Amino acid sequence: MKVLVLGGGVAGVSTAWYLAKSGHEVTVIERSNSVADETSFANAGMLSYGYTNPWAAPGVPLQAMKWMMQDLAPILVSSSSFNVRTASWMMQMLGQCTEEAYNLNKRRMLSISEYSRTCLDDLTKELPLDFDHRTKGTIELFRDQEKMNSIEPDLASLRDCGVEHEVISHAECIQHEPALANVSEKFIGGLRFPQDGTGDCKKFTIDLAEHCRAAGVQFMLDTEIHSLEASSGKITAVYTSAGVLTADAYVVCLGSYSPLLVNPVGFKLPIYPIKGYSLTLPLLDESKAPQSTVMDEAFKVAVTRFDDRIRVGGTAEIAHFDLSLKEKRRKPAEFVVNDLFPGAGDLNNATFWCGLRPMTPDSAPIIGKTPISNLYMNTGHGTLGWTMSQGSARLVADLINNKTPDIESEGLSVFRYLK
Ligand SMILES: Cc1cc2nc3c(=O)[nH]c(=O)nc-3n(C[C@H](O)[C@H](O)[C@H](O)COP(=O)(O)OP(=O)(O)OC[C@H]3O[C@@H](n4cnc5c(N)ncnc54)[C@H](O)[C@@H]3O)c2cc1C
């Protein structure tokens, strides 16, 4: 079958891989001159299979208001870009802030995340991929006892979902992350996910694209997709800057831009761009650096170790499609890396970046079939698109192949929003 994969981020390239492996003739269409040039470019690098939480949770509306008053606020709303679409998406998200919705969404996210771990394990056995991969876990670090006590309900749902985790003492945090001994007064303990990993999503995607090419996948780079054409419940053409393209099946992997192309063909994708920032520091002193990911719970900033770099990521800014780099947003990342790992990286030569997380109101991705028979989705992965990339791609490929997927997929499809 001839398949067009729309978008060349980690979701699109991974989808192309699994489809090519199952014998399809695959073309990836990407507007940039490289794959992984947008949100998959410099994310925080966490493969956080266990540290997987929906944003919409009971208590979040109040917490968000408190955060917005803080100097190093993890959540910001830019009033200049607030519009009807923003308001509607936020209302949908607020509707997910109940105990019941949170538990359901968390289960769905954990299921696809855990599956992704297995799929990435399989893939790294199959291909010699170079992406600074480490498998040393994530520590969610707590600065005060009150916050650490408040994780009890989360522990229950982790136990229910069978996610390996351990509540660790101050000394155990240092045992796993020895550099934290230099700042031992800053934290009191942590929650550790030993199965989590880290890796550079951009390096991975570029490397996997090379394997895709070797497997016969065509890449149409520098090609803007203008619109989709639908007729009698099927996609009949894709209009691009390189002409009109047709195929037997089409997979939308356009990240935050997915609704712009899908909504006009008849159903609404509730995906909104949530801007985030990262800093990448050259490694200065190994002994002062993290070994894996340390997530500073108080500031919602992740500090992740690559081979010779440190990546610091965080901030959720509601700013529509504005991709301007706001210098003052460096502050939370600079503060946390300096506070927890002083002297580890070279802040003077750090690279500052921002990207748009393709967020759904319930935080779970949108994967699988749609009301249009030959149109499939692999998008809306929000904060965890790197973590979920391999499971999501294998899942959508199985659905296209009419194969029963390894995990329950119904709750991840767009139909949950079309009732
Ligand atoms: C600051 C930050 C930190 C993050 N940290 C983590 C993390 O630690 N772990 C994790 O798992 N996830 C993380 N994420 C989320 C993760 O990066 C994303 O979920 C993931 O990269 C989304 O991949 P994607 O392929 O769906 O989208 P993208 O990478 O954005 O790919 C979509 C592609 O579609 C192309 N495209 C769009 N419109 C068109 C068009 N009209 N024509 C042609 N091409 C088009 C774009 O150019 C782009 O290449 C983070 C995100 C941010 C912003």
Ligand as a Chemical Component Dictionary entry (heavy atoms), coordinates in Angstrom:
data_LIG
# 
_chem_comp.id                   LIG 
_chem_comp.type                 NON-POLYMER 
_chem_comp.pdbx_formal_charge   0 
_chem_comp.three_letter_code    LIG 
# 
loop_
_chem_comp_atom.comp_id 
_chem_comp_atom.atom_id 
_chem_comp_atom.alt_atom_id 
_chem_comp_atom.type_symbol 
_chem_comp_atom.charge 
_chem_comp_atom.model_Cartn_x 
_chem_comp_atom.model_Cartn_y 
_chem_comp_atom.model_Cartn_z 
_chem_comp_atom.pdbx_ordinal 
LIG C1  C1  C 0 10.377 22.321 26.191 1  
LIG C2  C2  C 0 9.872  20.949 25.828 2  
LIG C3  C3  C 0 10.323 19.854 26.552 3  
LIG C4  C4  C 0 9.851  18.588 26.252 4  
LIG N1  N1  N 0 10.372 17.520 26.917 5  
LIG C5  C5  C 0 9.983  16.268 26.622 6  
LIG C6  C6  C 0 10.569 15.165 27.270 7  
LIG O1  O1  O 0 11.466 15.308 28.086 8  
LIG N2  N2  N 0 10.124 13.921 26.949 9  
LIG C7  C7  C 0 9.136  13.720 26.039 10 
LIG O2  O2  O 0 8.735  12.578 25.837 11 
LIG N3  N3  N 0 8.590  14.753 25.366 12 
LIG C8  C8  C 0 8.993  16.020 25.628 13 
LIG N4  N4  N 0 8.446  17.090 24.979 14 
LIG C9  C9  C 0 7.369  16.844 24.014 15 
LIG C10 C10 C 0 7.888  16.315 22.689 16 
LIG O3  O3  O 0 8.997  17.068 22.275 17 
LIG C11 C11 C 0 6.787  16.384 21.635 18 
LIG O4  O4  O 0 5.615  15.760 22.112 19 
LIG C12 C12 C 0 7.207  15.694 20.341 20 
LIG O5  O5  O 0 8.419  16.223 19.885 21 
LIG C13 C13 C 0 6.131  15.854 19.277 22 
LIG O6  O6  O 0 6.606  15.216 18.119 23 
LIG P1  P1  P 0 5.786  15.309 16.776 24 
LIG O7  O7  O 0 6.540  14.556 15.759 25 
LIG O8  O8  O 0 4.378  14.969 17.039 26 
LIG O9  O9  O 0 5.770  16.886 16.444 27 
LIG P2  P2  P 0 6.915  17.764 15.741 28 
LIG O10 O10 O 0 8.254  17.371 16.182 29 
LIG O11 O11 O 0 6.532  19.185 15.919 30 
LIG O12 O12 O 0 6.768  17.344 14.234 31 
LIG C14 C14 C 0 5.718  17.819 13.393 32 
LIG C15 C15 C 0 6.344  18.094 12.046 33 
LIG O13 O13 O 0 5.312  18.494 11.135 34 
LIG C16 C16 C 0 5.855  19.475 10.287 35 
LIG N5  N5  N 0 4.755  20.276 9.745  36 
LIG C17 C17 C 0 3.814  20.969 10.433 37 
LIG N6  N6  N 0 2.972  21.567 9.582  38 
LIG C18 C18 C 0 3.390  21.266 8.328  39 
LIG C19 C19 C 0 2.916  21.585 7.031  40 
LIG N7  N7  N 0 1.837  22.355 6.832  41 
LIG N8  N8  N 0 3.594  21.090 5.975  42 
LIG C20 C20 C 0 4.679  20.283 6.132  43 
LIG N9  N9  N 0 5.177  19.942 7.340  44 
LIG C21 C21 C 0 4.526  20.427 8.422  45 
LIG C22 C22 C 0 6.758  20.296 11.199 46 
LIG O14 O14 O 0 7.728  20.992 10.465 47 
LIG C23 C23 C 0 7.334  19.247 12.118 48 
LIG O15 O15 O 0 8.599  18.790 11.692 49 
LIG C24 C24 C 0 8.887  18.395 25.232 50 
LIG C25 C25 C 0 8.442  19.483 24.496 51 
LIG C26 C26 C 0 8.926  20.750 24.774 52 
LIG C27 C27 C 0 8.455  21.915 23.955 53 
# 
loop_
_chem_comp_bond.comp_id 
_chem_comp_bond.atom_id_1 
_chem_comp_bond.atom_id_2 
_chem_comp_bond.value_order 
_chem_comp_bond.pdbx_ordinal 
LIG C1  C2  SING 1  
LIG C2  C3  SING 2  
LIG C2  C26 DOUB 3  
LIG C3  C4  DOUB 4  
LIG C4  N1  SING 5  
LIG C4  C24 SING 6  
LIG N1  C5  DOUB 7  
LIG C5  C6  SING 8  
LIG C5  C8  SING 9  
LIG C6  O1  DOUB 10 
LIG C6  N2  SING 11 
LIG N2  C7  SING 12 
LIG C7  O2  DOUB 13 
LIG C7  N3  SING 14 
LIG N3  C8  DOUB 15 
LIG C8  N4  SING 16 
LIG N4  C9  SING 17 
LIG N4  C24 SING 18 
LIG C9  C10 SING 19 
LIG C10 O3  SING 20 
LIG C10 C11 SING 21 
LIG C11 O4  SING 22 
LIG C11 C12 SING 23 
LIG C12 O5  SING 24 
LIG C12 C13 SING 25 
LIG C13 O6  SING 26 
LIG O6  P1  SING 27 
LIG P1  O7  DOUB 28 
LIG P1  O8  SING 29 
LIG P1  O9  SING 30 
LIG O9  P2  SING 31 
LIG P2  O10 DOUB 32 
LIG P2  O11 SING 33 
LIG P2  O12 SING 34 
LIG O12 C14 SING 35 
LIG C14 C15 SING 36 
LIG C15 O13 SING 37 
LIG C15 C23 SING 38 
LIG O13 C16 SING 39 
LIG C16 N5  SING 40 
LIG C16 C22 SING 41 
LIG N5  C17 SING 42 
LIG N5  C21 SING 43 
LIG C17 N6  DOUB 44 
LIG N6  C18 SING 45 
LIG C18 C19 SING 46 
LIG C18 C21 DOUB 47 
LIG C19 N7  SING 48 
LIG C19 N8  DOUB 49 
LIG N8  C20 SING 50 
LIG C20 N9  DOUB 51 
LIG N9  C21 SING 52 
LIG C22 O14 SING 53 
LIG C22 C23 SING 54 
LIG C23 O15 SING 55 
LIG C24 C25 DOUB 56 
LIG C25 C26 SING 57 
LIG C26 C27 SING 58 
# 
